[in-house]
Every structure is written in C-alpha cells, then in structure tokens.
Amino acid sequence: MRQPAIPTVQIDNERVIVTEWRFPPNSETGWHTHGHDYVVVPTTDGVLQLETTEGVHEATLVKGQSYTRQIGVHHNVINPGPGEVVFVEVELR
C-alpha cells in the first residue's frame, strides 16, 4: 500500500490555486480529475508514474522545466523511485 503524496496549498484565490506537491518514495496522489487548466513547475528532478485509463506512463521531471495540461486530466500520480520528487502546481481558474 502506498502512502499519500503531501500537498501544501500556498495560494488559493479567485484567479489561481498554487500547491506544492511532495512525493516521498512509494507515494501517490490517488485517482483524481483536474478541474482547471494547470502548470507544473518541478523543483527536483525525478520520474513519476502516471496511471491513466489508457495505461501506465512515465513522466520525467526536470528541475525548473515547466509543462502544462488542460482541464479534465484523469490520473493517479505515483513516485515509484527511491528519492523524493517535488513540484509546484499552478491551477488557473
């Protein structure tokens, strides 16, 4: 059984939700659907697994290299590796 990833909401206002996500080894978000477009800003390098309805995919995160996704993404994010992975997620309202 995996432990939960650790979200810390930094900003939650009428325009954005900014959350730091910390993924200790063998942690996960649990299945969820994104209700907003969002940007992810990795603060560490690492590899995460994305469980989706289409199967399991790997996502390689590079510190400082941002990426974006659109509303409606449905997945479970898992850290299968030996080290902590951390990113900041900015949801756009």
Biopython code that builds the backbone (N, CA, C, O; Angstrom):
import numpy as np
from Bio.PDB.StructureBuilder import StructureBuilder

atoms = [
    (1, "MET", "N", (0.841, -1.190, 0.000)),
    (1, "MET", "CA", (0.000, 0.000, 0.000)),
    (1, "MET", "C", (0.880, 1.244, 0.000)),
    (1, "MET", "O", (1.874, 1.314, 0.722)),
    (2, "ARG", "N", (0.509, 2.211, -0.805)),
    (2, "ARG", "CA", (1.297, 3.455, -0.898)),
    (2, "ARG", "C", (0.784, 4.492, 0.091)),
    (2, "ARG", "O", (-0.394, 4.513, 0.449)),
    (3, "GLN", "N", (1.704, 5.351, 0.523)),
    (3, "GLN", "CA", (1.319, 6.482, 1.356)),
    (3, "GLN", "C", (0.851, 7.625, 0.461)),
    (3, "GLN", "O", (1.197, 7.649, -0.720)),
    (4, "PRO", "N", (0.078, 8.568, 0.984)),
    (4, "PRO", "CA", (-0.366, 9.690, 0.158)),
    (4, "PRO", "C", (0.759, 10.700, -0.072)),
    (4, "PRO", "O", (1.578, 10.953, 0.812)),
    (5, "ALA", "N", (0.778, 11.270, -1.279)),
    (5, "ALA", "CA", (1.650, 12.414, -1.549)),
    (5, "ALA", "C", (1.185, 13.562, -0.650)),
    (5, "ALA", "O", (0.060, 13.554, -0.150)),
    (6, "ILE", "N", (2.053, 14.534, -0.453)),
    (6, "ILE", "CA", (1.771, 15.599, 0.523)),
    (6, "ILE", "C", (1.548, 16.933, -0.203)),
    (6, "ILE", "O", (2.500, 17.535, -0.700)),
    (7, "PRO", "N", (0.281, 17.398, -0.264)),
    (7, "PRO", "CA", (0.007, 18.693, -0.881)),
    (7, "PRO", "C", (0.018, 19.811, 0.170)),
    (7, "PRO", "O", (-0.516, 19.649, 1.267)),
    (8, "THR", "N", (0.632, 20.942, -0.183)),
    (8, "THR", "CA", (0.589, 22.131, 0.666)),
    (8, "THR", "C", (0.107, 23.286, -0.199)),
    (8, "THR", "O", (0.822, 23.749, -1.088)),
    (9, "VAL", "N", (-1.116, 23.750, 0.067)),
    (9, "VAL", "CA", (-1.667, 24.869, -0.699)),
    (9, "VAL", "C", (-0.981, 26.144, -0.235)),
    (9, "VAL", "O", (-0.982, 26.473, 0.951)),
    (10, "GLN", "N", (-0.391, 26.859, -1.197)),
    (10, "GLN", "CA", (0.326, 28.101, -0.893)),
    (10, "GLN", "C", (-0.526, 29.331, -1.188)),
    (10, "GLN", "O", (-0.460, 30.325, -0.464)),
    (11, "ILE", "N", (-1.327, 29.264, -2.255)),
    (11, "ILE", "CA", (-2.209, 30.364, -2.647)),
    (11, "ILE", "C", (-3.514, 29.754, -3.132)),
    (11, "ILE", "O", (-3.507, 28.776, -3.880)),
    (12, "ASP", "N", (-4.624, 30.326, -2.711)),
    (12, "ASP", "CA", (-5.939, 29.908, -3.196)),
    (12, "ASP", "C", (-6.807, 31.159, -3.235)),
    (12, "ASP", "O", (-7.363, 31.585, -2.222)),
    (13, "ASN", "N", (-6.911, 31.736, -4.429)),
    (13, "ASN", "CA", (-7.717, 32.948, -4.567)),
    (13, "ASN", "C", (-8.620, 32.827, -5.796)),
    (13, "ASN", "O", (-8.779, 31.739, -6.350)),
    (14, "GLU", "N", (-9.201, 33.932, -6.213)),
    (14, "GLU", "CA", (-10.163, 33.911, -7.332)),
    (14, "GLU", "C", (-9.506, 33.631, -8.679)),
    (14, "GLU", "O", (-10.211, 33.350, -9.648)),
    (15, "ARG", "N", (-8.183, 33.698, -8.772)),
    (15, "ARG", "CA", (-7.500, 33.507, -10.053)),
    (15, "ARG", "C", (-6.693, 32.228, -10.150)),
    (15, "ARG", "O", (-6.644, 31.616, -11.217)),
    (16, "VAL", "N", (-6.047, 31.800, -9.046)),
    (16, "VAL", "CA", (-5.164, 30.625, -9.094)),
    (16, "VAL", "C", (-5.235, 29.815, -7.801)),
    (16, "VAL", "O", (-5.624, 30.311, -6.744)),
    (17, "ILE", "N", (-4.845, 28.552, -7.931)),
    (17, "ILE", "CA", (-4.554, 27.706, -6.771)),
    (17, "ILE", "C", (-3.119, 27.222, -6.977)),
    (17, "ILE", "O", (-2.812, 26.590, -7.988)),
    (18, "VAL", "N", (-2.248, 27.519, -6.025)),
    (18, "VAL", "CA", (-0.843, 27.109, -6.107)),
    (18, "VAL", "C", (-0.590, 26.095, -4.996)),
    (18, "VAL", "O", (-0.782, 26.389, -3.816)),
    (19, "THR", "N", (-0.157, 24.904, -5.388)),
    (19, "THR", "CA", (0.053, 23.816, -4.433)),
    (19, "THR", "C", (1.434, 23.208, -4.630)),
    (19, "THR", "O", (1.810, 22.858, -5.748)),
    (20, "GLU", "N", (2.185, 23.085, -3.548)),
    (20, "GLU", "CA", (3.424, 22.311, -3.592)),
    (20, "GLU", "C", (3.052, 20.852, -3.329)),
    (20, "GLU", "O", (2.364, 20.538, -2.357)),
    (21, "TRP", "N", (3.517, 19.972, -4.208)),
    (21, "TRP", "CA", (3.306, 18.531, -4.045)),
    (21, "TRP", "C", (4.634, 17.864, -3.740)),
    (21, "TRP", "O", (5.595, 17.996, -4.498)),
    (22, "ARG", "N", (4.684, 17.141, -2.619)),
    (22, "ARG", "CA", (5.866, 16.383, -2.221)),
    (22, "ARG", "C", (5.517, 14.900, -2.311)),
    (22, "ARG", "O", (4.531, 14.443, -1.733)),
    (23, "PHE", "N", (6.346, 14.161, -3.045)),
    (23, "PHE", "CA", (6.150, 12.735, -3.248)),
    (23, "PHE", "C", (7.309, 11.966, -2.619)),
    (23, "PHE", "O", (8.338, 11.769, -3.264)),
    (24, "PRO", "N", (7.155, 11.529, -1.365)),
    (24, "PRO", "CA", (8.166, 10.634, -0.810)),
    (24, "PRO", "C", (8.186, 9.331, -1.626)),
    (24, "PRO", "O", (7.242, 9.059, -2.367)),
    (25, "PRO", "N", (9.238, 8.534, -1.501)),
    (25, "PRO", "CA", (9.245, 7.252, -2.203)),
    (25, "PRO", "C", (7.973, 6.445, -1.891)),
    (25, "PRO", "O", (7.497, 6.428, -0.756)),
    (26, "ASN", "N", (7.442, 5.786, -2.912)),
    (26, "ASN", "CA", (6.252, 4.938, -2.789)),
    (26, "ASN", "C", (5.018, 5.698, -2.316)),
    (26, "ASN", "O", (4.256, 5.201, -1.485)),
    (27, "SER", "N", (4.823, 6.911, -2.849)),
    (27, "SER", "CA", (3.620, 7.687, -2.520)),
    (27, "SER", "C", (2.828, 7.957, -3.787)),
    (27, "SER", "O", (3.330, 7.784, -4.898)),
    (28, "GLU", "N", (1.571, 8.388, -3.605)),
    (28, "GLU", "CA", (0.681, 8.641, -4.740)),
    (28, "GLU", "C", (-0.348, 9.707, -4.384)),
    (28, "GLU", "O", (-0.608, 9.987, -3.214)),
    (29, "THR", "N", (-0.923, 10.293, -5.433)),
    (29, "THR", "CA", (-1.996, 11.262, -5.222)),
    (29, "THR", "C", (-3.336, 10.583, -5.013)),
    (29, "THR", "O", (-4.213, 11.129, -4.343)),
    (30, "GLY", "N", (-3.505, 9.392, -5.585)),
    (30, "GLY", "CA", (-4.831, 8.787, -5.684)),
    (30, "GLY", "C", (-5.480, 9.289, -6.968)),
    (30, "GLY", "O", (-5.112, 10.343, -7.486)),
    (31, "TRP", "N", (-6.435, 8.539, -7.473)),
    (31, "TRP", "CA", (-7.107, 8.921, -8.721)),
    (31, "TRP", "C", (-7.851, 10.233, -8.530)),
    (31, "TRP", "O", (-8.552, 10.427, -7.537)),
    (32, "HIS", "N", (-7.687, 11.138, -9.505)),
    (32, "HIS", "CA", (-8.366, 12.440, -9.451)),
    (32, "HIS", "C", (-8.505, 12.995, -10.857)),
    (32, "HIS", "O", (-7.791, 12.592, -11.775)),
    (33, "THR", "N", (-9.438, 13.928, -11.011)),
    (33, "THR", "CA", (-9.669, 14.617, -12.280)),
    (33, "THR", "C", (-9.430, 16.106, -12.060)),
    (33, "THR", "O", (-9.984, 16.705, -11.139)),
    (34, "HIS", "N", (-8.603, 16.692, -12.913)),
    (34, "HIS", "CA", (-8.291, 18.117, -12.784)),
    (34, "HIS", "C", (-9.466, 18.980, -13.247)),
    (34, "HIS", "O", (-9.977, 18.817, -14.355)),
    (35, "GLY", "N", (-9.876, 19.888, -12.386)),
    (35, "GLY", "CA", (-11.000, 20.774, -12.676)),
    (35, "GLY", "C", (-10.587, 22.091, -13.293)),
    (35, "GLY", "O", (-11.434, 22.950, -13.540)),
    (36, "HIS", "N", (-9.281, 22.270, -13.548)),
    (36, "HIS", "CA", (-8.760, 23.514, -14.123)),
    (36, "HIS", "C", (-7.587, 23.182, -15.040)),
    (36, "HIS", "O", (-6.950, 22.141, -14.882)),
    (37, "ASP", "N", (-7.298, 24.068, -16.002)),
    (37, "ASP", "CA", (-6.025, 24.007, -16.701)),
    (37, "ASP", "C", (-4.941, 24.226, -15.638)),
    (37, "ASP", "O", (-5.178, 24.899, -14.635)),
    (38, "TYR", "N", (-3.743, 23.651, -15.868)),
    (38, "TYR", "CA", (-2.712, 23.808, -14.847)),
    (38, "TYR", "C", (-1.312, 23.775, -15.442)),
    (38, "TYR", "O", (-1.090, 23.282, -16.548)),
    (39, "VAL", "N", (-0.374, 24.319, -14.669)),
    (39, "VAL", "CA", (1.046, 24.339, -14.996)),
    (39, "VAL", "C", (1.777, 23.646, -13.855)),
    (39, "VAL", "O", (1.482, 23.880, -12.683)),
    (40, "VAL", "N", (2.741, 22.784, -14.210)),
    (40, "VAL", "CA", (3.568, 22.111, -13.217)),
    (40, "VAL", "C", (4.995, 22.644, -13.343)),
    (40, "VAL", "O", (5.553, 22.695, -14.439)),
    (41, "VAL", "N", (5.582, 23.043, -12.203)),
    (41, "VAL", "CA", (6.954, 23.536, -12.146)),
    (41, "VAL", "C", (7.745, 22.601, -11.225)),
    (41, "VAL", "O", (7.646, 22.718, -10.004)),
    (42, "PRO", "N", (8.528, 21.677, -11.790)),
    (42, "PRO", "CA", (9.319, 20.776, -10.950)),
    (42, "PRO", "C", (10.396, 21.538, -10.172)),
    (42, "PRO", "O", (11.074, 22.410, -10.716)),
    (43, "THR", "N", (10.537, 21.192, -8.897)),
    (43, "THR", "CA", (11.608, 21.782, -8.097)),
    (43, "THR", "C", (12.700, 20.752, -7.807)),
    (43, "THR", "O", (13.718, 21.073, -7.194)),
    (44, "THR", "N", (12.480, 19.507, -8.254)),
    (44, "THR", "CA", (13.500, 18.464, -8.219)),
    (44, "THR", "C", (13.446, 17.712, -9.548)),
    (44, "THR", "O", (12.448, 17.783, -10.266)),
    (45, "ASP", "N", (14.500, 17.007, -9.866)),
    (45, "ASP", "CA", (14.466, 16.054, -10.969)),
    (45, "ASP", "C", (13.817, 14.775, -10.445)),
    (45, "ASP", "O", (13.868, 14.492, -9.248)),
    (46, "GLY", "N", (13.214, 14.015, -11.336)),
    (46, "GLY", "CA", (12.661, 12.733, -10.919)),
    (46, "GLY", "C", (11.783, 12.126, -11.993)),
    (46, "GLY", "O", (11.483, 12.756, -13.008)),
    (47, "VAL", "N", (11.380, 10.899, -11.752)),
    (47, "VAL", "CA", (10.482, 10.190, -12.662)),
    (47, "VAL", "C", (9.256, 9.777, -11.873)),
    (47, "VAL", "O", (9.365, 9.158, -10.815)),
    (48, "LEU", "N", (8.084, 10.124, -12.395)),
    (48, "LEU", "CA", (6.823, 9.737, -11.790)),
    (48, "LEU", "C", (6.081, 8.809, -12.738)),
    (48, "LEU", "O", (6.254, 8.892, -13.954)),
    (49, "GLN", "N", (5.266, 7.936, -12.194)),
    (49, "GLN", "CA", (4.383, 7.102, -12.996)),
    (49, "GLN", "C", (3.006, 7.744, -13.005)),
    (49, "GLN", "O", (2.526, 8.235, -11.983)),
    (50, "LEU", "N", (2.382, 7.731, -14.173)),
    (50, "LEU", "CA", (1.022, 8.242, -14.311)),
    (50, "LEU", "C", (0.122, 7.084, -14.686)),
    (50, "LEU", "O", (0.223, 6.545, -15.788)),
    (51, "GLU", "N", (-0.754, 6.700, -13.780)),
    (51, "GLU", "CA", (-1.777, 5.716, -14.102)),
    (51, "GLU", "C", (-2.922, 6.464, -14.757)),
    (51, "GLU", "O", (-3.463, 7.407, -14.180)),
    (52, "THR", "N", (-3.297, 6.046, -15.964)),
    (52, "THR", "CA", (-4.407, 6.668, -16.678)),
    (52, "THR", "C", (-5.354, 5.574, -17.144)),
    (52, "THR", "O", (-5.055, 4.388, -17.009)),
    (53, "THR", "N", (-6.481, 5.968, -17.684)),
    (53, "THR", "CA", (-7.429, 4.989, -18.209)),
    (53, "THR", "C", (-6.863, 4.282, -19.435)),
    (53, "THR", "O", (-7.366, 3.229, -19.827)),
    (54, "GLU", "N", (-5.814, 4.850, -20.049)),
    (54, "GLU", "CA", (-5.157, 4.242, -21.208)),
    (54, "GLU", "C", (-3.940, 3.402, -20.824)),
    (54, "GLU", "O", (-3.290, 2.827, -21.697)),
    (55, "GLY", "N", (-3.625, 3.324, -19.538)),
    (55, "GLY", "CA", (-2.468, 2.553, -19.100)),
    (55, "GLY", "C", (-1.529, 3.379, -18.242)),
    (55, "GLY", "O", (-1.869, 4.483, -17.814)),
    (56, "VAL", "N", (-0.341, 2.835, -17.993)),
    (56, "VAL", "CA", (0.660, 3.488, -17.146)),
    (56, "VAL", "C", (1.722, 4.129, -18.034)),
    (56, "VAL", "O", (2.220, 3.506, -18.972)),
    (57, "HIS", "N", (2.062, 5.376, -17.728)),
    (57, "HIS", "CA", (3.070, 6.124, -18.480)),
    (57, "HIS", "C", (4.095, 6.676, -17.499)),
    (57, "HIS", "O", (3.789, 6.880, -16.324)),
    (58, "GLU", "N", (5.305, 6.917, -17.979)),
    (58, "GLU", "CA", (6.329, 7.576, -17.163)),
    (58, "GLU", "C", (6.426, 9.037, -17.544)),
    (58, "GLU", "O", (6.329, 9.391, -18.718)),
    (59, "ALA", "N", (6.617, 9.880, -16.548)),
    (59, "ALA", "CA", (6.839, 11.308, -16.769)),
    (59, "ALA", "C", (8.171, 11.671, -16.121)),
    (59, "ALA", "O", (8.344, 11.527, -14.911)),
    (60, "THR", "N", (9.110, 12.144, -16.937)),
    (60, "THR", "CA", (10.406, 12.570, -16.421)),
    (60, "THR", "C", (10.337, 14.057, -16.116)),
    (60, "THR", "O", (10.088, 14.865, -17.010)),
    (61, "LEU", "N", (10.555, 14.420, -14.868)),
    (61, "LEU", "CA", (10.547, 15.812, -14.447)),
    (61, "LEU", "C", (11.978, 16.325, -14.368)),
    (61, "LEU", "O", (12.867, 15.652, -13.847)),
    (62, "VAL", "N", (12.183, 17.522, -14.891)),
    (62, "VAL", "CA", (13.485, 18.178, -14.852)),
    (62, "VAL", "C", (13.314, 19.476, -14.069)),
    (62, "VAL", "O", (12.468, 20.306, -14.402)),
    (63, "LYS", "N", (14.114, 19.638, -13.043)),
    (63, "LYS", "CA", (14.029, 20.819, -12.178)),
    (63, "LYS", "C", (13.985, 22.089, -13.018)),
    (63, "LYS", "O", (14.862, 22.331, -13.847)),
    (64, "GLY", "N", (12.942, 22.904, -12.790)),
    (64, "GLY", "CA", (12.802, 24.189, -13.472)),
    (64, "GLY", "C", (12.195, 24.130, -14.860)),
    (64, "GLY", "O", (11.954, 25.178, -15.459)),
    (65, "GLN", "N", (11.936, 22.929, -15.399)),
    (65, "GLN", "CA", (11.366, 22.798, -16.745)),
    (65, "GLN", "C", (9.858, 22.556, -16.614)),
    (65, "GLN", "O", (9.417, 21.442, -16.334)),
    (66, "SER", "N", (9.082, 23.618, -16.820)),
    (66, "SER", "CA", (7.638, 23.590, -16.624)),
    (66, "SER", "C", (6.919, 22.922, -17.785)),
    (66, "SER", "O", (7.429, 22.851, -18.903)),
    (67, "TYR", "N", (5.714, 22.431, -17.487)),
    (67, "TYR", "CA", (4.826, 21.925, -18.538)),
    (67, "TYR", "C", (3.390, 22.222, -18.134)),
    (67, "TYR", "O", (3.113, 22.527, -16.974)),
    (68, "THR", "N", (2.480, 22.131, -19.097)),
    (68, "THR", "CA", (1.081, 22.462, -18.848)),
    (68, "THR", "C", (0.167, 21.348, -19.325)),
    (68, "THR", "O", (0.513, 20.588, -20.229)),
    (69, "ARG", "N", (-0.995, 21.260, -18.712)),
    (69, "ARG", "CA", (-2.033, 20.312, -19.103)),
    (69, "ARG", "C", (-3.387, 21.018, -19.032)),
    (69, "ARG", "O", (-3.546, 22.023, -18.338)),
    (70, "GLN", "N", (-4.349, 20.472, -19.761)),
    (70, "GLN", "CA", (-5.675, 21.093, -19.803)),
    (70, "GLN", "C", (-6.629, 20.438, -18.814)),
    (70, "GLN", "O", (-6.400, 19.322, -18.347)),
    (71, "ILE", "N", (-7.684, 21.146, -18.511)),
    (71, "ILE", "CA", (-8.754, 20.668, -17.642)),
    (71, "ILE", "C", (-9.194, 19.267, -18.086)),
    (71, "ILE", "O", (-9.193, 18.952, -19.276)),
    (72, "GLY", "N", (-9.567, 18.441, -17.118)),
    (72, "GLY", "CA", (-10.131, 17.134, -17.426)),
    (72, "GLY", "C", (-9.173, 15.972, -17.339)),
    (72, "GLY", "O", (-9.601, 14.825, -17.468)),
    (73, "VAL", "N", (-7.873, 16.223, -17.122)),
    (73, "VAL", "CA", (-6.910, 15.122, -16.993)),
    (73, "VAL", "C", (-7.337, 14.249, -15.814)),
    (73, "VAL", "O", (-7.597, 14.751, -14.720)),
    (74, "HIS", "N", (-7.408, 12.933, -16.048)),
    (74, "HIS", "CA", (-7.824, 11.973, -15.013)),
    (74, "HIS", "C", (-6.701, 10.957, -14.835)),
    (74, "HIS", "O", (-6.379, 10.207, -15.756)),
    (75, "HIS", "N", (-6.105, 10.939, -13.629)),
    (75, "HIS", "CA", (-4.963, 10.055, -13.401)),
    (75, "HIS", "C", (-4.661, 9.871, -11.927)),
    (75, "HIS", "O", (-5.245, 10.524, -11.062)),
    (76, "ASN", "N", (-3.728, 8.961, -11.664)),
    (76, "ASN", "CA", (-3.117, 8.777, -10.355)),
    (76, "ASN", "C", (-1.621, 8.968, -10.574)),
    (76, "ASN", "O", (-1.040, 8.336, -11.456)),
    (77, "VAL", "N", (-0.993, 9.833, -9.782)),
    (77, "VAL", "CA", (0.433, 10.116, -9.920)),
    (77, "VAL", "C", (1.180, 9.391, -8.803)),
    (77, "VAL", "O", (0.836, 9.518, -7.628)),
    (78, "ILE", "N", (2.212, 8.624, -9.186)),
    (78, "ILE", "CA", (2.928, 7.744, -8.251)),
    (78, "ILE", "C", (4.432, 8.021, -8.328)),
    (78, "ILE", "O", (4.978, 8.225, -9.413)),
    (79, "ASN", "N", (5.094, 8.025, -7.171)),
    (79, "ASN", "CA", (6.556, 8.062, -7.137)),
    (79, "ASN", "C", (7.050, 6.660, -6.797)),
    (79, "ASN", "O", (7.024, 6.262, -5.633)),
    (80, "PRO", "N", (7.504, 5.899, -7.810)),
    (80, "PRO", "CA", (7.993, 4.548, -7.552)),
    (80, "PRO", "C", (9.473, 4.507, -7.180)),
    (80, "PRO", "O", (9.998, 3.454, -6.822)),
    (81, "GLY", "N", (10.145, 5.662, -7.267)),
    (81, "GLY", "CA", (11.593, 5.706, -7.109)),
    (81, "GLY", "C", (12.059, 5.799, -5.671)),
    (81, "GLY", "O", (11.247, 5.870, -4.749)),
    (82, "PRO", "N", (13.376, 5.797, -5.483)),
    (82, "PRO", "CA", (13.961, 5.788, -4.142)),
    (82, "PRO", "C", (14.070, 7.170, -3.495)),
    (82, "PRO", "O", (14.292, 7.265, -2.288)),
    (83, "GLY", "N", (13.914, 8.256, -4.288)),
    (83, "GLY", "CA", (14.073, 9.600, -3.733)),
    (83, "GLY", "C", (12.798, 10.414, -3.820)),
    (83, "GLY", "O", (11.886, 10.082, -4.577)),
    (84, "GLU", "N", (12.741, 11.480, -3.041)),
    (84, "GLU", "CA", (11.578, 12.370, -3.048)),
    (84, "GLU", "C", (11.525, 13.163, -4.356)),
    (84, "GLU", "O", (12.561, 13.580, -4.875)),
    (85, "VAL", "N", (10.320, 13.368, -4.884)),
    (85, "VAL", "CA", (10.084, 14.204, -6.062)),
    (85, "VAL", "C", (9.142, 15.324, -5.622)),
    (85, "VAL", "O", (8.155, 15.075, -4.930)),
    (86, "VAL", "N", (9.454, 16.571, -6.029)),
    (86, "VAL", "CA", (8.669, 17.726, -5.600)),
    (86, "VAL", "C", (8.377, 18.611, -6.805)),
    (86, "VAL", "O", (9.250, 18.853, -7.638)),
    (87, "PHE", "N", (7.130, 19.094, -6.886)),
    (87, "PHE", "CA", (6.791, 20.099, -7.890)),
    (87, "PHE", "C", (5.749, 21.055, -7.342)),
    (87, "PHE", "O", (5.072, 20.764, -6.356)),
    (88, "VAL", "N", (5.632, 22.207, -7.999)),
    (88, "VAL", "CA", (4.595, 23.192, -7.684)),
    (88, "VAL", "C", (3.595, 23.149, -8.820)),
    (88, "VAL", "O", (3.963, 23.224, -9.992)),
    (89, "GLU", "N", (2.324, 23.028, -8.462)),
    (89, "GLU", "CA", (1.239, 23.005, -9.449)),
    (89, "GLU", "C", (0.469, 24.316, -9.338)),
    (89, "GLU", "O", (0.056, 24.715, -8.249)),
    (90, "VAL", "N", (0.280, 24.984, -10.479)),
    (90, "VAL", "CA", (-0.477, 26.228, -10.529)),
    (90, "VAL", "C", (-1.730, 25.964, -11.365)),
    (90, "VAL", "O", (-1.651, 25.767, -12.578)),
    (91, "GLU", "N", (-2.885, 25.963, -10.699)),
    (91, "GLU", "CA", (-4.161, 25.769, -11.375)),
    (91, "GLU", "C", (-4.754, 27.129, -11.722)),
    (91, "GLU", "O", (-4.790, 28.030, -10.884)),
    (92, "LEU", "N", (-5.219, 27.274, -12.961)),
    (92, "LEU", "CA", (-5.754, 28.544, -13.437)),
    (92, "LEU", "C", (-7.277, 28.511, -13.405)),
    (92, "LEU", "O", (-7.897, 27.694, -14.086)),
    (93, "ARG", "N", (-7.868, 29.378, -12.634)),
    (93, "ARG", "CA", (-9.330, 29.408, -12.537)),
    (93, "ARG", "C", (-9.936, 30.128, -13.710)),
    (93, "ARG", "O", (-11.157, 30.250, -13.796)),
]
sb = StructureBuilder()
sb.init_structure("model")
sb.init_model(0)
sb.init_chain("A")
sb.init_seg("    ")
for serial, (resi, resn, name, xyz) in enumerate(atoms, 1):
    if name == "N":
        sb.init_residue(resn, " ", resi, " ")
    sb.init_atom(name, np.array(xyz, "f"), 0.0, 1.0, " ", f" {name:<3s}", serial, name[0])
structure = sb.get_structure()
